[in-house]
Amino acid sequence: MVKLRYSRRLFRRSSSKGSTGSSSSSDGDAGARSGGGGGGEIEWEVRPGGMLVQKRDGRGGVEELITVRVATGFSWHDASIRATCTFGELKVVVSMVTGLEPREQRLLFRGKEREDSDHLHMVGVRDKDKVLLLQDPALKEMKLRATARPAQSRYQSFIQV
């Protein structure tokens, strides 16, 4: 975060109507010190996209939490997460609830599969939006093959009874 100082006094016009320079400058300094004129520091923040913007006062430094509904077939789970998180971080939260590892999950939002590095707010995910969770079909098939086949030994026995 970068803080810049500025003074309201820099943008004042000088008045030539019967006021003395010392009284007008002392009034301007008092207004800037009391905070009534907007004098102070500007706080800047860098957004995930790399853009430098002025920090908003409405949040008060606290990240906005959103609730995302993750639908998995016939069931669904609500996950509370920061709006600036990525889909990869959402997969980690969902893995705690569903038991699927993040590499086994595919998250779809608005009909498209999203990458782990995509940020939720940059894609357009808002509070109470629905994200579809699918299990990766290739990994699902590998698991089924492993459980269907009994463990076979690589060696054959030569002795037959």
N, C-alpha and C positions, 0 to 999 in steps of 0.2 A: 504494500500500500504506500502511495506517495502522497505527501501532504504539501500543499502550496499555500503560502501566505499571500494575502492581498489586502489592500486597504481601500475602503470606500472613498477615501480622500483623493485618490488618483483620478477618479472619474467626476469630481465635482467641478462645476463651473465657477469661475471667479465672478463675484458681483461687484459692480462699480457704483452701486447706489448707497452712498453715505455710511457704509459700515467699514469698520477698521479691519485690517487684515488679521490682527492678533485675535480679535473676538470671534471671527468666523472660523479661524483654524482651530481655536480651542473648543468651540462647539462641535466641530466635525470630529475632533479627536475624542471628545467625551462620548459622542454617539457611537463611534467605532468601538471604544472600550466597553461600553455598556452592552454591546451586542445588539442594539436597536437598529443599526444601519446595515447589518449583514456583514460587518467586518469579522474576520476570523480565518479559519483554515478550511480549505477544500480538500476533501478526502477522495482519493482515486482508487479504483480497483481494476484488476485485469480479469476479464471474463474468460471462460474456457476457450472461446474461439480466438483469443489473443487481442481482443479489442480493449483499449484503455477507456474507461468511462467513469463519470463522477458517481461516487457511492450514493445510494439512495438513503434518505433519512427514515423512511417508513419501516424498514426492516429492523433497524437498530443493531445491525451486526449479526443477527441470528438468521441462519439459513432457513428458507421456506420449506416446510415439510409437505409432501403431497402423499395421498393414499392412492395406490395403484391396485386395481383388482386384476389378479392373475388367474385366468381361467384355464383349467386342465381337464378337458373333456366335460364330465358331468359335475365336477366340483370346482370351487374357486376359493382363492385365498386373498385377503387384503394385506398389502405390505406398505408400511409407512417408510418413506425414504426421502432424502433431500432432492429437490428439483434439479440440482446441478450434477447429480450422480450419473454414472454411465450404466449401460445395460449389463455390463459385466458385474458391477456391484449389485445390481438388482438380482442377477442370477445367484449370487452368493447368499443373499437374503432369502430367496425362494428355496435354495437348496436346504436351508435349515428347516423349512416347513415340510417340503415334499420328500426329502431324502435323495433326490436326484443330484448327482454331482453337476457343477456348472458346465463341464465339457459335454455332458449328456443332454443339455437343454438347448432348445431353440426358442427364442422369443420373437413373436410376430406382433407388430403394431401397424395398424391400418393396412393389413394385407401384405406387408413386406417383412422379411426376416431382417433383424437389426444386428449390426456388428457389436462386439463387446465394447469397443471404444466409442460408440455413439453416445452422446449425452442426451438425457431424457428431455430437457427443456429445448435443446436445439432441434430435436426431431418433432416436437410439438406435444409431448405427453403432459397433460395437465391433471389437476386433482380429480379423482374418481374416474379416470380413464381405464379402459380394459386392455390388457395385454394377454395374448394367447400363448400358452406354454405347450410346446410339443417336445416329445422325446426324440432324440436323434435316431432315425430309423436304422442307420448302419450299426450304431452301438447297441441298439435294441436287438437286432438280429444276431450280433456276436454273443450277447448274453444268453439268448435262447439256445444257440448252438452249444455253448459251454455247459448249460444245465441239462440239455437233452442227452448229450453223449456221456456215458460213464467214463471215468478216468481209465484210459487204456495204457497199458505198459508198452514201452517201445521195444521190449525184448519178448521173444516167444520162448516158451519152454520146449525143450527137446524131449522131455520124458513124458510119455503118455501112459496113463494107468488104465 
